[in-house]
Structures are given as C-alpha cells and as structure tokens.
Amino acid sequence: MLRGAGAIAVSLPWLEIMGPERQAHAAPAPAKRFLAVYTPGGTVMNRWRPTGSETSFTLSPILAPLAPVQNRLLVVDGLDMKSARGEQHQAGIIAWLTGTAQEGANNGGYGKGPSIDQVIAARISAGQKAKASIQIALRWATGKSHGLLSPMNAVNFENDAPHKPIPPRLDPVEIFTELFGTLNPNDGNDAARRLARKQSILDFLDRRYATLSGKLGAADKQKIDQHLTKIREIEQSLSNTPVETSACKVPTRVDTSDYNPRTGLNSSDNGSIKDTSTDAAIPKVGKLLTDMMVMALACDITAVGTLQWSDTEAKHTFPWLNLTEHHHFYQHDGGFKPNECEAICNWYSKQHLYLLQEMEKVDMGGHSLLDESVVFFGSELSDPPTHKKNDMPFLLAGGGGGLRTGRWVRYPNLPHNNLLVSILNLFGDTRTTFGDPRDCTGPLNNLT
C-alpha cells in the first residue's frame, strides 16, 4: 500500500519484487565435445527398453552392461524416425544424423542436408582444432557396397551444399600415425620431416589451384574455391600439433596385422565370403579405435567425432560370441533370431560402457571429458525383421550443455528430428528446427 496526502491508502498491483527472493541460476555452458556412435540393425525392443520410472529405472538385458554408468545415461524412448524415407536400411542411416529423406527416384541417393556432427563441427571445431571432425569405422562397407562409400554406410554429410557424404577412416595404423605420430617421443626428427614435406606439397597445390581458379567460370571457380578451403584446413591441421599433457596421452598401440581394414573390397553381396581373421580381431581393433577417439578429444585434436561399428549390412561374423553367421543373417536374411541379435546388442553395450568410462577417467581440469561432452548412440532402425523406425533405440550420455542424465525419458511418438535440434541446442545453436521441416516440431523438453 502507498499512503498519500490525507492518509488515503492506494493499493499497488502485484510486483515481482514483492515475492520471495529468487535464487539466480546461470544458464549451463554449451557442450564442448560431440561424439556420435553408430551400431547397425536396430535392437530387440522388448529386451532393450528399461522398466520403472523416469528417475528410478532398471536397465534391460541389452542395456544391463551400462549399469556402472547409468547415472551418466539418458535413455530416450518413443521417438519415430519419420524423416527416413527411402530404402529400408539406407534411408535410416542417412536420416539418423541429417533428419532428411534419401534422394533419388529409385532411392539410390544420399541425404538432402548436413549431418548434425558437421553443423556442430563448424561451430566449435573447424578452424579451432587441428581437425574439424574425425570419422572412423571398423568392419565397414560389407556386402553389397564392396568396400566403397554408398548410401548403405554413409553417416556423415558435409555442412556446405551439396552436402556430400564423408567416408570414415578405416586403417587403425594410418589413423594412429596421423593423429598421434607427433606425440611419439621415439620418432626423433622423422615426424618433423614428414610434417615439413606435407606442408610443402600442400603449399604447392594451393598455389597451382589458385592460378587455375582465375581462368575458370563461376561454377567451376566455386568448386575450386571449396577445394582450396579444404586444403587450407589440412594445412592448419598440420600446424596445430597436439602436446602431451596429463589429460592427453598416446594410446597404447596393439598389433593389428591380423585385421584387414579394406576386406570389404573382397566381400560378396550375401556375405558368403568370410574373413575370419579380420572378424576375430574386431574386439581389439574396436578398443584401439575407441582409445584413439577418446584421446583425439582429450588432446584437443578435434571436438567432434563419429565411430561406426560396421554399416547397415554388417555382413561380418562374431566368432568371440560363437556366432558364425553375419549380423544381417540374424536380423532377417535367415529369419529373425532374437537371441542372437540380443547377444550382439549386449556386446555393443559393453563397448559403450568402455567408451564412457574412458571418457570419465580423463581429467579436463576439475571435471571429466564426459562432463563437457554429449555422446549420441543410435542405429538406422528399431525392429530388425520389419525394418520399422518407430520407438527408436536412442541413448545420450555426458553432461555437456546441461544434459540431465540418470533418467529414462519417454516421448509420445515425436519425430526424431526434434532430438537432433535439441542436441544442436546443447551446443549453443539456437535454431528450432533441423532437417526436413515436415518432420520437426521443435526441440524436445525435459533434456536439461
């Protein structure tokens, strides 16, 4: 009340200042690292879905290996991959990170937009880290793709039009040398000499392409300029060599001579040609690739990565699980085999556990690498025998951008594009739609 002349009382409208003092909460800092992890062929849904409530839930048989890091997980349930229009498996792997349908009259094309990893890379990694992003895969391009890039195995798509697919790196020896060769104290001056030679070659190419660009028409000039930009990015990456610290360590090398990273070149359409030596080496090579990806993030070589555990065909065997047929056979080629599919998915959960625990071990200065990261686990479909893409089996992990984990959240058949734009929001990107706008109704609630 305000009391004026003559003691007349005049009432005031309710003001916020009249209420109890509110405690200020700072907005969470944007996430600093992004990692996408792909596993093929969906899951066995009734053996994947947890039981219980949002904050008090029991992990399913397939997810049970992740119990030690359950408090770092966000199980995302009930989303439909509505943007996956095209061939059954191809449309799914394309839509997973792009939120777009497969192009081509006969569904033989790629996506129509960038993948979120490349959008995030343009924001937090390109021009700031030695590599804008790192894409690695194992036992990739099996079956009908015969070791080559195709819509059956493409996950990553460039941020700039025409959004070309980006093939992953496959050879663990080459990946190790490229990422950590300069951290090896036994190299002596060899690493410096290799670096100088690469820089001189790139400098020569840069000058040659620049001269050619002045003689071309507008369309060709644009292509050459884009090519020059990539060459300059490579030059920059060569000069931004990592320095070994308490957080940044050279991963332990293992002998991978029994693993042929390009064995897909010799594959058969139906998976009848088997490379048992390479298949048997998958667990140790997968661990090495995981270690390299974790250290690439910890060493600030990049802030964005993708790890593919095979492709949509996954026509390789699992001898360490006593499974002599390929994954696609157990999905539907040989009739749906839920027990075998469950064993494969459970094994992948063990690999996810290792990844998250290794990220949690890395001290980034009072907090872990996992704390500042967002890890997105996904597949191209949910139900193997029907190829359905509703109720997709998605997991998020980490604490970047204020992501609230230790929960099982369920959504009423919302489009998975809503999750993609929500992930972008965790990195400070304020857009409200991503991918095909017909398949995005806005960011999801209850993630942060």
Protein Blocks (a to p, Z undefined) as FASTA:
>chain_A
ZZdehhiacdddddfklmccddddddddddfbdcddddehiaafklmbccddfklccddf
klmmmmmmmmmpccdehiacfklgcjfklmmmmmmmnopacehjklpaccfbdcfklmmm
mmmmgopambfbdcddehehiajlnopacfklpfbdcfbdghiacdddfblklmmmmmmm
mmmmklmmmmmmmmmmmmmmmmmmmmmmmmmmmmpcfklmmmmmmmmmmmmmmmmmmmmc
cdddfklccdddddfklpcfklmmmpcfkopaccfklmmmmmmmmmmmmmmmmmmmmnom
accdcddehjfkopacdfknopabdfklmmmmnopafklmmmmmmmmmmmmmmmmmmmmm
pcgehpafklmpccddddfbfblmlopaghiacddedjehhiaghiacddehiafklmmm
mmmmmnopabfbecjfklcgbjcehkZZ
